[in-house]
C-alpha cells in the first residue's frame, strides 16, 4: 500500500457543480458503503417515492468480478435523481449522506509511487464547460481530502512504458514528460503533436505512408465501432437509454470520420487545453500499454469528438460523450496498442 505523503491538486483547475445531472445517468453506482446504505434504508423518502418503493433503492451488480450492492437504476438513471435533475438523497438527508463516489464526482484521484495523491477532473462531466468558470478546485475540496484518498481511481506503477520495448522509472517519467508537458500546455499549441514528438524522440522509425495511416485509422475505428455497437445493444437491453444514446452517437462519429481527413481537431482551444492538462496530471495516459499508444488513441478520440460538434453544440459536450464511451483503460481490451503507436507517429508527420 502506498503511503500518502502529499495531496496535489491540478494547478489552476476550476470546477463547481452546475446541477447538469450527468453524473446521475449512464453509470453503475457502487459499491455502496454499509453506513450509507443503512442511513438510506432508515429514511422514508418523499421525493421519487414512486420509483424507490416498493422495489427498494438497491440492487446487485458485478464490479471487477465481484457481486456488490449498487444504487438501483431506472432507464439508465439513478433511482434518486428527481425530475429537476437533482439528488433526492442530497435534498432530504444532506450532501454527506450520499455515497462516496457521488460526493467526489467528477474528481479523479491517482496514487503514485512518489507518495503523492494527484487530484484532477473527469472530463466526462457535461457541466465542465460551465463549471470550469467556477472557484479554484483546490479551495473547493479542502474538507474532502481524506475521502478522496480513500476513493483513488488509479494506482501508478513504478515503471512507465513510453513505447513498446522501452521502460523508464516513474521519476524519470515526471522529469522527461509530465512536467515539460504541463509547462507547455500553458503556452500556445499544437500541444498533442509536440507531446507525441517527445515520446518519439529524435529519430523515430520511418513515417507511415498516407495509405498506411488510413489503414491504421480504419483498424482503430473498426475496433471502436465493434465496442460501441456492443455497448449500445447491451444498454438497450438494460433499458439504459443514456449509455445507449452515447454509444449510438459515437457510431455516427465513426461513420463520419471514415470519410474525413486524417485529423481534424476542430476544438475550442481552452477545452482542448483542459482535456490534455487533466489527462496528463491525472496520469490517464498511463492506463494504456504505452504513452505513445495512449497519445495515438487520444488523437482518434479528439477527431471523433470533432465529428459530434454539429449535434452537441460545443466542444466540452462533444468531448464528454467520447470520454464516456472510450477510456484509456479500455484500450488494452481493444488490442490495438501497436496500431495506435504507429498511427501516432504518422499523425505527427501528417500534421506538419
C-alpha positions as CSV (number, residue, x, y, z in Angstrom):
1,X,0.0,0.0,0.0
2,X,1.4,3.4,-0.9
3,X,1.9,5.8,2.0
4,X,0.3,9.1,1.1
5,X,2.8,11.9,1.8
6,X,1.0,14.7,0.0
7,X,-2.1,15.6,-1.9
8,X,-1.5,17.6,-5.1
9,X,-4.4,19.3,-7.0
10,X,-4.1,20.3,-10.6
11,X,-2.8,23.9,-10.6
12,X,-5.4,26.4,-11.8
13,X,-8.1,23.8,-12.2
14,X,-11.6,25.2,-11.7
15,X,-14.9,23.5,-11.3
16,X,-18.2,23.7,-9.4
17,X,-21.4,21.7,-9.7
18,X,-23.9,23.3,-12.1
19,X,-26.5,20.6,-11.5
20,X,-26.3,19.2,-15.0
21,X,-27.4,15.8,-13.7
22,X,-25.0,14.0,-16.0
23,X,-23.4,12.2,-13.0
24,X,-26.7,10.5,-12.2
25,X,-27.1,8.8,-15.6
26,X,-25.2,6.2,-17.5
27,X,-23.0,4.9,-14.7
28,X,-23.0,1.9,-12.3
29,X,-23.4,3.4,-8.8
30,X,-21.5,1.4,-6.3
31,X,-20.3,-0.4,-4.3
32,X,-22.3,1.4,-1.6
33,X,-20.8,1.7,1.8
34,X,-22.7,0.0,4.7
35,X,-23.2,3.2,6.7
36,X,-24.6,4.9,3.6
37,X,-26.9,2.0,2.9
38,X,-28.1,1.9,6.5
39,X,-29.0,5.6,6.5
40,X,-30.8,5.4,3.2
41,X,-32.8,2.3,4.3
42,X,-33.8,4.0,7.6
43,X,-35.3,7.1,5.9
44,X,-38.6,7.1,4.2
45,X,-38.1,9.3,1.1
46,X,-40.9,11.6,-0.1
47,X,-39.1,12.5,-3.3
48,X,-39.1,9.8,-6.0
49,X,-41.1,7.5,-3.7
50,X,-42.9,6.1,-6.7
51,X,-39.5,4.9,-8.1
52,X,-37.8,3.9,-4.9
53,X,-40.6,1.8,-3.5
54,X,-41.6,-1.0,-3.4
55,X,-38.6,-2.4,-5.3
56,X,-36.2,-0.6,-2.9
57,X,-33.2,1.7,-3.5
58,X,-30.5,-1.0,-4.2
59,X,-29.7,-3.9,-6.5
60,X,-26.6,-6.0,-7.0
61,X,-24.2,-5.8,-9.9
62,X,-20.8,-7.2,-10.9
63,X,-17.9,-4.8,-10.4
64,X,-14.4,-6.1,-11.1
65,X,-15.6,-9.7,-10.9
66,X,-17.4,-9.2,-7.6
67,X,-21.1,-9.0,-6.9
68,X,-21.7,-5.8,-4.9
69,X,-24.6,-3.6,-3.7
70,X,-25.3,-0.6,-6.0
71,X,-28.0,2.1,-6.3
72,X,-30.8,0.9,-8.5
73,X,-31.2,2.4,-11.9
74,X,-34.4,3.2,-13.8
75,X,-33.9,3.6,-17.5
76,X,-30.2,4.3,-17.0
77,X,-30.7,6.9,-14.3
78,X,-30.1,6.7,-10.6
79,X,-33.4,6.0,-8.8
80,X,-32.7,9.0,-6.6
81,X,-32.5,11.6,-9.4
82,X,-35.6,13.7,-9.4
83,X,-37.3,15.4,-12.3
84,X,-35.4,18.6,-11.7
85,X,-32.2,16.5,-12.2
86,X,-31.2,16.9,-8.5
87,X,-30.4,14.2,-6.0
88,X,-33.2,13.2,-3.5
89,X,-30.7,11.9,-1.0
90,X,-28.9,15.3,-1.1
91,X,-32.2,17.1,-0.7
92,X,-33.6,15.1,2.2
93,X,-30.5,13.9,4.1
94,X,-27.8,16.3,3.0
95,X,-24.5,16.1,1.0
96,X,-22.7,13.9,3.5
97,X,-25.4,11.2,3.3
98,X,-24.6,10.4,-0.4
99,X,-22.3,7.5,-1.4
100,X,-18.6,8.5,-1.5
101,X,-18.5,8.0,-5.3
102,X,-21.3,10.6,-5.7
103,X,-19.6,13.1,-3.4
104,X,-16.3,13.1,-5.2
105,X,-17.5,13.2,-8.8
106,X,-16.1,14.5,-11.1
107,X,-12.7,14.2,-9.4
108,X,-10.1,11.6,-10.3
109,X,-7.5,10.6,-7.7
110,X,-4.3,9.0,-8.8
111,X,-1.9,7.4,-6.2
112,X,1.7,7.4,-7.5
113,X,5.0,5.8,-6.3
114,X,6.2,9.2,-5.1
115,X,3.6,9.1,-2.3
116,X,1.6,11.9,-3.9
117,X,-2.2,11.6,-4.5
118,X,-2.8,13.6,-7.7
119,X,-6.3,15.1,-8.0
120,X,-7.6,16.1,-11.4
121,X,-11.0,16.5,-13.1
122,X,-13.0,13.9,-15.0
123,X,-13.8,15.4,-18.4
124,X,-16.8,13.1,-18.7
125,X,-18.8,15.7,-16.7
126,X,-21.1,17.5,-19.0
127,X,-21.1,20.5,-16.7
128,X,-17.4,21.1,-17.2
129,X,-17.7,23.9,-19.8
130,X,-19.7,26.0,-17.2
131,X,-18.2,24.6,-14.1
132,X,-14.7,25.5,-15.2
133,X,-15.5,29.1,-14.7
134,X,-16.1,28.5,-11.0
135,X,-13.8,28.7,-8.0
136,X,-10.4,27.1,-7.8
137,X,-10.7,23.4,-7.3
138,X,-8.0,23.4,-4.5
139,X,-10.2,25.7,-2.5
140,X,-13.3,23.6,-3.0
141,X,-12.1,20.3,-1.8
142,X,-10.2,21.1,1.4
143,X,-12.5,19.1,3.6
144,X,-12.7,16.2,1.2
145,X,-9.1,15.2,1.0
146,X,-9.3,12.2,3.3
147,X,-12.3,10.9,1.4
148,X,-10.6,11.5,-2.0
149,X,-7.6,9.4,-1.0
150,X,-9.9,6.5,0.0
151,X,-11.6,6.7,-3.4
152,X,-8.5,6.5,-5.6
153,X,-9.3,5.7,-9.2
154,X,-5.8,4.8,-10.4
155,X,-2.6,3.3,-8.9
156,X,0.5,4.1,-10.9
157,X,3.3,1.6,-11.3
158,X,6.9,2.4,-10.6
159,X,7.7,1.6,-14.2
160,X,6.4,3.5,-17.2
161,X,6.4,2.4,-20.8
162,X,6.9,5.3,-23.2
163,X,6.8,3.0,-26.2
164,X,6.7,-0.7,-26.9
165,X,10.1,-2.2,-25.7
166,X,11.0,0.9,-23.7
167,X,10.8,1.3,-19.9
168,X,11.6,4.2,-17.5
169,X,11.1,4.9,-13.8
170,X,8.1,7.0,-12.6
171,X,10.5,9.7,-11.5
172,X,12.1,9.8,-15.0
173,X,8.6,10.0,-16.5
174,X,7.8,13.1,-14.4
175,X,11.0,14.8,-15.4
176,X,11.0,13.8,-19.1
177,X,7.4,14.0,-19.9
178,X,4.8,15.2,-17.4
179,X,6.4,18.4,-16.1
180,X,7.5,19.7,-19.5
181,X,4.1,18.8,-21.0
182,X,2.2,20.7,-18.2
183,X,4.5,23.7,-18.7
184,X,4.0,23.6,-22.5
185,X,0.2,23.4,-22.1
186,X,0.3,26.9,-20.6
187,X,1.6,28.2,-23.9
188,X,0.3,28.0,-27.5
189,X,-0.1,24.7,-29.2
190,X,0.0,22.4,-31.1
191,X,0.2,20.6,-27.8
192,X,-0.7,17.0,-28.8
193,X,1.7,16.9,-31.7
194,X,4.5,18.1,-29.5
195,X,3.7,15.5,-26.9
196,X,3.9,12.8,-29.5
197,X,7.2,14.1,-30.7
198,X,8.6,14.0,-27.2
199,X,7.8,10.3,-26.9
200,X,9.0,9.5,-30.5
201,X,12.4,11.0,-29.8
202,X,14.8,12.5,-32.3
203,X,14.9,9.6,-34.7
204,X,11.6,7.7,-35.0
205,X,11.3,4.9,-37.4
206,X,10.2,5.7,-41.0
207,X,7.0,7.6,-41.1
208,X,4.0,5.6,-42.3
209,X,2.7,6.4,-45.8
210,X,-0.7,8.0,-46.1
211,X,-2.2,4.7,-47.3
212,X,-0.9,3.0,-44.2
213,X,-2.2,5.8,-42.0
214,X,-5.7,5.3,-43.4
215,X,-5.3,1.6,-42.8
216,X,-4.2,2.2,-39.2
217,X,-7.1,4.6,-38.5
218,X,-9.7,2.3,-40.0
219,X,-8.4,-0.6,-37.9
220,X,-8.8,1.6,-34.8
221,X,-12.2,2.8,-35.9
222,X,-13.4,-0.8,-36.6
223,X,-12.5,-1.8,-33.1
224,X,-14.2,1.2,-31.6
225,X,-17.3,0.6,-33.8
226,X,-17.4,-3.0,-32.5
227,X,-17.1,-1.9,-28.9
228,X,-19.7,0.9,-29.2
229,X,-22.2,-1.3,-31.1
230,X,-21.9,-4.0,-28.4
231,X,-22.3,-1.4,-25.5
232,X,-25.3,0.2,-27.2
233,X,-27.0,-3.1,-27.6
234,X,-26.3,-4.1,-24.0
235,X,-27.5,-0.8,-22.7
236,X,-30.7,-1.0,-24.7
237,X,-31.4,-4.5,-23.3
238,X,-30.9,-3.0,-19.8
239,X,-33.3,-0.1,-20.7
240,X,-30.4,2.3,-20.3
241,X,-31.2,4.9,-22.9
242,X,-28.4,7.2,-21.7
243,X,-25.4,4.9,-22.4
244,X,-27.1,3.6,-25.5
245,X,-27.5,7.1,-26.8
246,X,-23.9,8.0,-26.1
247,X,-22.7,4.9,-28.0
248,X,-25.1,5.4,-30.9
249,X,-23.7,8.9,-31.2
250,X,-20.2,7.5,-31.3
251,X,-21.1,5.1,-34.0
252,X,-22.3,8.0,-36.1
253,X,-19.0,9.8,-35.5
254,X,-17.1,6.7,-36.6
255,X,-19.0,6.6,-39.8
256,X,-18.3,10.3,-40.5
257,X,-14.6,10.1,-39.6
258,X,-14.0,7.2,-42.1
259,X,-14.6,9.7,-44.9
260,X,-12.9,12.7,-43.4
261,X,-9.3,14.0,-43.1
262,X,-6.8,12.1,-41.1
263,X,-7.0,14.5,-38.2
264,X,-9.5,17.3,-37.6
265,X,-9.1,18.9,-34.1
266,X,-11.9,21.5,-34.5
267,X,-12.0,22.4,-30.8
268,X,-12.3,25.3,-28.5
269,X,-8.7,25.7,-27.5
270,X,-9.4,26.1,-23.8
271,X,-11.4,23.0,-23.7
272,X,-8.7,21.1,-25.5
273,X,-6.1,22.5,-23.2
274,X,-8.2,21.4,-20.1
275,X,-8.6,17.9,-21.6
276,X,-4.9,17.4,-22.0
277,X,-4.0,19.0,-18.7
278,X,-6.3,16.7,-16.8
279,X,-5.2,13.6,-18.8
280,X,-1.5,14.4,-18.1
281,X,-1.8,15.4,-14.5
282,X,-4.3,12.7,-13.7
283,X,-2.0,10.1,-15.3
284,X,-4.8,8.9,-17.5
285,X,-2.4,8.1,-20.3
286,X,-0.7,5.6,-18.1
287,X,-3.7,3.3,-18.2
288,X,-2.7,2.3,-21.7
289,X,0.0,-0.1,-22.7
290,X,2.4,2.8,-23.5
291,X,2.4,6.5,-23.6
292,X,2.6,6.6,-27.4
293,X,-0.3,4.2,-27.8
294,X,-2.4,6.4,-25.5
295,X,-1.5,9.6,-27.4
296,X,-2.5,7.9,-30.7
297,X,-5.8,6.9,-29.1
298,X,-6.3,10.4,-27.9
299,X,-5.8,11.8,-31.4
300,X,-8.6,9.4,-32.6
301,X,-10.8,10.4,-29.7
302,X,-10.4,14.1,-30.4
303,X,-11.2,13.5,-34.1
304,X,-14.3,11.6,-33.2
305,X,-15.4,14.3,-30.8
306,X,-15.0,16.8,-33.6
307,X,-17.5,14.8,-35.6
308,X,-20.0,15.2,-32.8
309,X,-19.9,19.0,-32.7
310,X,-22.9,19.6,-35.0
311,X,-25.1,17.6,-32.7
312,X,-23.7,18.7,-29.3
313,X,-23.1,22.4,-30.0
314,X,-19.9,22.8,-28.0
315,X,-16.5,21.1,-27.7
316,X,-16.9,20.2,-24.0
317,X,-20.2,18.4,-24.5
318,X,-18.8,16.5,-27.5
319,X,-15.7,15.6,-25.6
320,X,-17.8,14.4,-22.7
321,X,-19.7,11.9,-24.9
322,X,-16.5,10.5,-26.3
323,X,-14.8,10.2,-22.9
324,X,-17.9,8.5,-21.5
325,X,-17.6,5.8,-24.2
326,X,-13.8,5.5,-24.7
327,X,-11.4,5.3,-21.8
328,X,-7.7,4.5,-21.8
329,X,-8.4,1.5,-19.6
330,X,-10.4,0.0,-22.5
331,X,-7.5,0.5,-24.9
332,X,-5.8,-2.8,-23.9
333,X,-9.1,-4.7,-24.4
334,X,-9.3,-3.4,-28.0
335,X,-5.9,-4.9,-28.7
336,X,-4.8,-2.0,-30.9
337,X,-1.8,-0.7,-28.9
338,X,0.8,-1.0,-31.6
339,X,-1.6,0.2,-34.2
340,X,-2.2,3.4,-32.1
341,X,1.6,3.8,-31.7
342,X,2.2,3.7,-35.5
343,X,-0.8,6.0,-36.0
344,X,0.6,8.5,-33.5
345,X,4.0,8.6,-35.3
346,X,2.3,9.1,-38.7
347,X,-0.2,11.6,-37.3
348,X,2.6,13.8,-36.1
349,X,4.1,13.8,-39.6
350,X,0.7,14.4,-41.2
351,X,0.1,17.5,-39.0
352,X,3.4,19.1,-40.1
